[in-house]
Amino acid sequence: MPVSTRGGKGQGGQGPGGQGQGGQRPALESNGSRADRLRADGPGSNGSRATPVTPSLLRAWPLPSAGEDKYSRGAVMVIGGARATPGAALLAGTAALRAGAGRLTMAVAESVAMQLAVALPEAGVTGLPETARGSVLGSGLEPILSELGGADAVLIGPGLDDIDLTEELLRTLLDQDADGVAGRGLVSGDATIILDAYALGCLPRLEDSLDPWRGRLILTPNPHEAEILLGRDLDELEPAVASIAARYQAVVSCQGFVARPVGRQGEADTPEGPDLWEITTGYGGLGTSGSGDVLAGAIAGLRARGTSDAQAACWGSHLHAAAADRLASRLGPLGFLAHELADELPALMVELAT
């Protein structure tokens, strides 16, 4: 079976193992890499308890209807895009719209807001305060607080390039939500919070403050980020993904596995049985710059349309991998670009709806 892999984020690698254009995270996703070895006992192998995500499963688990207008397809907010890495936010936002979200707002470093507004005219773009080097500050979020309550999915991380400032940003948002009721934040309402890149790298530091978001989190780590989330090396990926889901009370998509916390049943439009799924397609060419941003954006867009968290993760992960299959058949297994993955999503959704 082809191995589904994720590459560095944004422009040149955005995860905790490497940032910006000058540093790559450890090479965990290349052929013959440690990520491949982690998957050796994973999908399709003896003993795996994960449910395969196949076209038949997805057709029996259909996406919400297109609705009457853009408002019925939900709103996504992407918070990211430092001056050095605005492309990560652009890729995520584009993927959210390609997945069918009705509206998109991107909150990015002030110095690149205008350029992104021109690059993606379908989006509303808000500039956030930044450091002299162009990193988004963790404070000064007032311009977006009023908009958070209107979002159905909030994606945080693509293009953020300073882990300490990302931690401060998350703490600010968690503090704003702290006076809400269970499952609903004071500012973000009941929006699903999707965390990627540095927003994952600093999450263990915030574990004691996560209550406002538990039960409405989606995490999209690669294997290196999964190790950070668990605080240990991984021997096998499948049980590790399930452990992350349980520890953070989150739906998790990682390297071809999707998990939700055991016993988290009753989500609308989600099968009552499985709590662990495996993606059964995807090429190694997914290990390319920006691929993870497209995955996170696609999941956010699907969630905004009204899916459950688990459905968004399973559909998004499958579409991401199937897009790589399609590009590999035309261009070869390596060399396709992340933004080309997003362009394949609408046609793939049509095929899975028939």
C-alpha positions in Angstrom: 0.0 0.0 0.0 1.3 3.5 -0.8 2.4 5.4 2.3 0.6 8.6 3.0 3.1 11.2 4.2 3.2 14.9 5.2 5.9 17.3 4.5 7.1 20.5 6.1 4.6 23.2 6.6 4.3 26.5 4.8 7.4 27.8 3.0 10.3 25.7 4.0 9.0 23.9 7.1 6.9 25.4 9.8 6.8 22.7 12.5 8.6 22.8 15.8 11.6 21.0 14.2 12.3 23.8 11.7 11.0 27.1 10.7 10.9 29.6 7.9 12.9 29.2 4.7 16.2 28.7 6.5 15.5 25.5 8.5 13.8 22.2 7.8 12.3 20.0 10.5 13.9 16.6 10.8 13.4 14.5 7.7 10.8 12.2 9.1 8.7 11.7 6.0 11.1 10.7 3.2 11.3 7.2 1.7 12.9 4.8 4.0 12.6 7.3 6.9 11.7 6.8 10.5 8.1 7.8 9.7 7.9 4.9 7.3 9.2 2.6 9.9 6.7 3.9 12.4 4.0 2.9 9.9 5.4 -0.6 9.4 2.9 -2.0 11.9 0.2 0.3 10.9 -2.6 0.4 8.3 -3.1 -2.8 6.4 -0.9 -4.9 8.8 -1.9 -7.7 11.1 -3.2 -6.5 14.4 -4.4 -3.0 13.3 -7.8 -2.2 14.8 -8.2 0.9 12.6 -11.2 1.0 10.2 -10.0 1.6 6.6 -11.2 4.9 5.0 -12.4 3.8 1.6 -14.5 5.5 -1.0 -17.4 3.1 0.0 -17.1 4.2 3.6 -17.1 7.9 2.6 -20.1 7.5 0.3 -22.0 6.0 3.2 -20.9 9.0 5.3 -21.8 11.9 3.0 -20.8 15.5 3.4 -23.5 18.1 4.2 -25.4 19.5 1.2 -24.1 22.6 -0.5 -26.9 24.7 0.9 -28.4 27.8 -0.6 -25.6 30.3 -0.2 -22.2 30.9 1.2 -23.5 31.5 4.7 -25.0 28.0 4.8 -21.5 26.5 4.1 -19.9 28.0 7.1 -17.0 30.3 7.9 -13.3 29.6 8.4 -10.7 31.7 10.2 -7.0 31.0 9.6 -4.6 32.6 12.1 -1.0 32.5 11.0 1.1 33.9 8.2 4.3 35.6 9.5 6.2 37.9 7.2 8.6 35.1 6.2 6.0 32.5 5.7 2.7 34.0 4.4 2.3 31.2 1.9 1.4 28.7 4.6 -1.7 30.7 5.5 -2.5 31.2 1.8 -2.3 27.4 1.2 -4.5 26.7 4.2 -7.1 29.3 3.2 -7.2 28.2 -0.4 -7.7 24.6 0.7 -10.5 25.6 3.0 -12.4 27.3 0.1 -11.6 24.4 -2.2 -13.2 22.0 0.3 -16.4 24.1 0.1 -16.3 26.5 3.0 -18.5 29.5 2.2 -16.4 32.3 3.8 -12.8 32.7 4.7 -10.9 35.2 6.9 -7.2 35.2 7.3 -5.5 36.9 10.2 -1.8 37.4 9.4 1.2 39.6 10.1 0.3 43.2 9.2 3.1 43.6 6.7 1.8 40.8 4.4 -1.9 41.4 4.8 -2.3 43.4 1.7 -0.3 41.0 -0.4 -2.4 38.1 0.8 -5.6 40.0 0.1 -4.6 40.4 -3.5 -3.3 36.9 -3.8 -6.6 35.4 -2.5 -9.3 38.0 -3.3 -12.0 35.6 -2.1 -10.8 36.1 1.5 -11.2 38.8 4.0 -7.7 39.6 5.5 -6.9 41.2 8.8 -3.5 42.4 9.8 -2.1 41.5 13.2 0.7 43.3 15.2 4.1 41.8 14.5 7.7 42.0 15.8 10.4 43.8 13.9 11.3 40.5 12.3 7.7 39.9 11.1 6.5 37.3 13.6 2.9 37.6 14.7 2.7 38.8 18.3 0.7 36.9 20.9 -1.0 40.0 22.0 -3.0 42.6 20.1 -5.6 40.2 18.9 -8.5 42.7 19.4 -9.0 43.1 15.6 -10.2 39.5 15.3 -11.9 38.8 18.6 -15.3 40.0 17.4 -15.0 37.8 14.3 -14.1 34.6 16.2 -17.6 34.1 17.4 -18.9 34.0 13.8 -16.4 31.3 12.7 -17.4 27.7 12.5 -13.8 26.5 12.3 -10.7 28.3 13.5 -7.3 27.1 12.2 -4.3 28.3 14.1 -0.7 27.7 13.2 0.0 27.8 9.4 2.9 30.2 8.9 3.5 31.1 12.6 7.3 31.1 13.0 8.0 31.8 16.7 7.0 29.1 19.2 7.0 31.3 22.2 4.8 34.0 20.6 2.5 31.2 19.3 2.2 30.0 22.9 1.3 33.5 24.0 -1.3 33.8 21.2 -2.9 30.6 22.3 -2.9 31.6 25.9 -4.6 34.9 25.0 -7.3 33.1 23.1 -7.8 30.5 25.9 -8.0 33.2 28.5 -10.7 35.0 26.4 -12.7 31.7 26.2 -12.1 30.7 29.8 -15.4 32.1 31.2 -17.6 30.2 28.7 -19.5 27.0 29.5 -18.4 23.5 28.7 -17.9 23.0 25.0 -18.5 26.7 24.2 -15.9 29.5 24.6 -16.9 33.0 25.6 -15.3 34.4 22.4 -15.0 31.5 20.0 -18.4 30.1 20.7 -18.7 26.4 19.7 -16.3 26.7 16.8 -13.9 23.8 16.3 -10.3 24.8 16.9 -7.8 23.2 14.5 -4.2 23.4 15.5 -1.2 22.9 13.2 2.6 23.6 13.1 3.9 25.6 16.0 0.4 25.6 17.6 1.0 21.9 18.1 4.6 22.3 19.3 3.6 24.5 22.3 0.4 22.6 23.2 2.0 20.5 26.0 2.9 23.8 27.8 -0.8 24.7 27.7 -2.3 21.4 28.7 -3.5 22.7 32.1 -5.4 25.5 30.4 -7.1 23.6 27.6 -10.5 23.0 29.2 -12.3 25.7 27.1 -11.3 23.8 23.9 -11.4 20.2 25.0 -13.9 18.2 23.0 -13.8 20.6 20.0 -10.1 20.3 19.0 -8.7 18.8 15.8 -4.9 18.3 15.8 -2.9 17.6 12.6 0.6 16.6 13.8 3.3 14.8 11.8 5.3 12.1 13.6 7.8 14.6 15.1 5.0 16.8 16.4 3.3 13.7 17.7 6.4 12.9 19.8 6.3 16.5 21.2 2.6 16.1 22.1 3.3 12.9 24.0 6.7 13.9 25.3 8.4 10.7 24.2 9.7 8.8 21.2 7.2 6.8 19.2 7.6 3.1 18.6 4.3 2.6 16.7 2.2 5.4 15.2 -1.3 3.9 15.5 -1.4 3.6 19.3 0.4 7.0 19.6 -2.3 8.8 17.6 -5.0 7.2 19.8 -3.1 8.3 22.9 -2.9 11.9 21.7 -6.7 11.9 21.0 -7.3 10.7 24.5 -4.9 13.0 26.3 -6.0 16.2 24.6 -9.7 15.1 24.0 -9.2 15.9 20.4 -9.7 14.4 17.0 -6.2 13.7 15.5 -5.1 13.2 11.9 -1.4 12.0 11.7 0.4 10.4 8.9 -2.6 8.4 7.6 -4.3 7.6 10.9 -7.3 9.5 12.3 -8.5 9.0 15.9 -11.1 10.4 18.2 -11.3 9.9 21.9 -12.7 6.5 22.8 -16.3 6.8 23.9 -16.8 10.2 22.1 -20.0 8.9 20.5 -23.1 10.8 19.4 -21.4 13.3 17.1 -23.8 14.3 14.3 -23.3 12.3 11.1 -20.5 10.2 12.7 -20.6 6.3 12.8 -21.2 5.1 16.3 -18.6 2.3 16.1 -15.1 3.3 15.1 -12.8 5.6 17.0 -9.7 4.9 14.9 -9.4 5.1 11.1 -6.7 4.5 8.5 -6.1 6.3 5.2 -5.5 3.7 2.5 -4.1 5.8 -0.3 -1.5 8.5 -0.9 2.0 8.9 -2.3 5.3 9.9 -0.9 5.2 13.1 -2.9 2.9 14.4 -0.1 6.2 15.0 1.8 6.6 18.4 0.2 6.6 22.0 1.5 3.1 23.2 2.3 1.4 19.8 2.1 0.4 19.9 5.8 -1.1 23.4 5.4 -3.3 22.1 2.6 -4.4 19.2 4.8 -5.2 21.4 7.8 -7.1 23.9 5.6 -9.1 21.2 3.9 -10.2 19.8 7.3 -11.1 23.3 8.5 -13.2 23.9 5.4 -15.1 20.6 5.7 -15.7 21.2 9.4 -17.1 24.7 8.6 -19.6 23.1 6.2 -21.2 21.2 9.2 -19.5 17.9 9.4 -18.5 16.4 12.7 -14.9 16.8 13.8 -14.1 13.1 13.0 -15.9 13.3 9.6 -13.9 16.4 8.6 -10.6 14.7 9.6 -11.4 11.4 7.8 -12.7 13.1 4.6 -10.0 15.7 4.6 -7.2 13.2 5.1 -8.5 11.0 2.4 -9.0 13.8 -0.1 -5.5 15.1 0.6 -4.0 11.6 -0.1 -6.3 11.0 -3.1 -5.2 14.3 -4.6 -1.6 13.1 -4.4 -2.6 9.9 -6.2 -4.2 11.9 -9.0 -1.2 14.3 -9.3 1.2 11.4 -9.2 -0.6 9.7 -12.1 -0.1 12.8 -14.2 3.2 14.2 -13.1 5.0 11.4 -11.4 5.2 10.4 -7.7 7.5 13.4 -6.8 7.5 17.0 -7.9 3.9 18.1 -7.6 3.3 21.2 -5.5 1.1 21.7 -2.4 -1.2 24.3 -4.1 -1.9 21.7 -6.8 -3.3 19.4 -4.1 -5.9 21.9 -3.2 -7.0 22.3 -6.8 -7.9 18.6 -7.0 -10.3 18.7 -4.0 -13.6 19.8 -5.7 -13.5 17.1 -8.4 -12.6 14.4 -5.9 -15.6 15.4 -3.7 -17.9 15.2 -6.7 -16.7 11.7 -7.5 -17.2 10.6 -3.9 -20.7 11.9 -4.0 -21.7 9.7 -6.9 
